[in-house]
Every structure is written in C-alpha cells, then in structure tokens.
Amino acid sequence: MKVNGFAHPAPSDPRRLLSDHLRHDLGLTGTHVGCEHGVCGCCTILLDGAPVRSCLMLAVQAEGHEVTTIEGLAPEGAPLHAVQQAFHECHGLQCGFCTPGFVMSVVGLLEQHPQPTDEQIDEGIAGNLCRCTGYASIRRAVKRAAVLSAPLTPDSSTPLTPDPSPLRGEGANPPT
C-alpha cells in the first residue's frame, strides 16, 4: 500500500487493523484511536481521497490503495495544509485529540464541496466527536479552509472568495 506517497509492505498479520498498522508498524501516530468502534472519528484517514475510519479496516484491505494520514498533508518543513492552517487560525481545537480526524474529514469534505453550505459542513463533520470545543470554532475553521483553498484569480494571489465575513457568526470570537 502507499501511505503518504511512499510504498509500504503489508503487515505480517492479516488481522491487523489499519489504525494499528499506521501507528505501531509505520510510526504514524497522528492517526488517533479513540473508541475503536468507528463512532468517534479520531482515526479518520483518507483512502483514495475519501475519509474512512482506519479502526474499522484491516490493513490488508488498503493494499493497492493510496492512504493519506495527517502527517501526509504537510510534510515536515512544508507550509501547513489549508485545512490545518484554518484550524489554527480559527482555534478549531482545544485538547487536540480529535483534531487529526476532523482535519482529514474536512479535507475530504472540501474535495467534494469546495464551497460547502452550513448543512454540508454539519454533515461532513457529523462523524467526528469533540468533547471540548462545542463545534462553533470547528465550523468556522471549515469555512476558513474553503476560503484558503479557493482557486486564485488569474491576475492576483487572492482567492476568488476572500470575504471572511461568513467567519463571524454565532459563537464567533471577537477580533483581537
């Protein structure tokens, strides 16, 4: 299987979960394991670009596929991925345990819906649980990520939708 662009051998135990293979065999500990039942979303990774729960898959099921983990979004020394940057700017995390799963889900969401509606955002993050934030900052981060990910205009370096006003809404922090 390819993980973050590099080929890796399958685990020796065909019963090894993909989450355990990523964490224990490959050392990619950014993929967190919470509930081990696919409910919390902490173990979300991208499989061929689509968000999936790595605790519900056997590693051998990922053979022949492209797996992207949180570590693969912004390799060491590279700028943050737009979604990571948006979570940072909008304070879309507190303790951080759920953050990698949310980020991976949002990357998948924005791939399908580059300018998501509020309903699409709610649906896109519905499979991820956070016990700290109350989700308002996470929703703002998704909207900000859409702005940061927007295509640039041909004659400038600004996104086509630079208006950050949708970021100010219910539960928004006042500017500092």
Secondary structure, 3 states (H helix, E strand, C coil): CEECCEECCCCCCCCCEHHHHHHHHCCCCCCCCCCCCCCCCCCEEEECCEEEEHHHCEHHHHCCCEEECHHHHCCCCCCCCHHHHHHHHCCCCCCCCCHHHHHHHHHHHHHHCCCCCHHHHHHHHCCCCCCCCCCHHHHHHHHHHHHHHCCECCCCCCECCCCCHHHCCCCCCCCC
